Amino acid sequence: MIYLVTKFAATALIVVLVSELAKRSTLAGAILASIPTVSVLAMIWIYLETRDTERLASFSVDIVWLVLPSLALFAVLPVLLRLGLGFWWSLTAGIAATAVAYWGSVQLMTWFRA
């Protein structure tokens, strides 16, 4: 139970740090947010729990391919905001674009693995 609480606390701490830092400097917040901390933490937790390096290698390769569609949010959001669309609509559209990009990427990954 302590291990699970530690995992939650470490992950939450990073999110809070990013949001607090971004209030002071968007660049500094963006630098911290762009570091693949969630991926690194997940790899640490997976390794500690399984010691399965092959699983980690596959996980890492999958992340590489799924980083590309995740960029859809960061491409769509600022364009829509600068066009005057409200934050919530822009965010929703960015998330929808990301979901479509993820779906397409997963389809391609499945097709290439077959």
N, C-alpha and C positions, 0 to 999 in steps of 0.2 A: 504494500500500500504506500509506503514511504517513497519507493521508487517511482510509482505512478504520479504521486503529488510532485515529486522533483521534476519529472518530465513536463507536467503542466506548468509549473512555476518557471522553469527555464524558458519554455516557449513563449509564455505570456510576457515575461520580462523583455524579451526582444521586441515584441510588438509595441509595448509601452515605450521602450527606448526610442524606437523609430518615430513614433507619433510625437513624442516630446521633443526630440531633436529636430524634427521637421518644422515644428512651430518656430524654432529659433533660426534655422537655416534649411531651406528646401534642398540645397545641394548636399549638405551633410546628412540629412535624413534620407535622401535618395541613395547616397553611397551606402549607408548602412542597410537600407532596404534591398539594394541590389545584390548584396552579398548573399549567396545561397544558404543562409543560416538554417532555414527550415529543412533543406535537403541535407545539410551537414548534420544537424541534430538527428534527423531521421536515420541517417547512416550510422551514427553513433549508437542510437537506441537499438537498431536492428543488429548491429555487430555484437553489442553487449548481451543481447537476448538470444542470439542464434549462433554467433561465431561463424556464420555461413558467408564466406567471401565471394562465392559464386553468385549468391543472391544479391550481394552488394554490387558486384560488377554489373549484373543485369539491371538492377535498380538505377545505377548511375547512367547506363546507356539509355534507358527509357527516359530519364530526366533530360538528357541532351536533346532527344527528339521532341519532348513535350515543352521545352523552353520556347521553341519557335512559335507555336500557336498561342502561348501565353502573352506574347508581345502584342497580340491584337488589341487587348485592352489599352495598352499604353500608346497605341497608334490612334485608336478611335476616340478615346476620351478627350484628349486635348483639342482635337479638331472640332468635336461637337461643342465643347465648352466655348471655344473661340468663335463659333458660329452663333453663339447666344442661347443654345439649348441649355436648360437648367441642369444643375448638378445631378439630380436623381435620374433624369431621363438619359443624360449622357453616360452616367455610370451603368445604368441598365442596358443601354445599347452596347457599351463596351464589354460588359459581361456576356451579353448575348453573342456578340461577335467572337469572343473568346471561346464560348461553348461550341459554336459552329466550327471554329478552327480546331478545337480539341477533338471534336467528333471526326472531322476529316482526317486529322493526323492519326487517330487511333485506327481508323479504317485502313489507312495506308500502312501503318505498322503491322496490323493483322494480315493484310494482303501479302506484305513482303516476308512475313514469318511463315506463311503457309507453304 
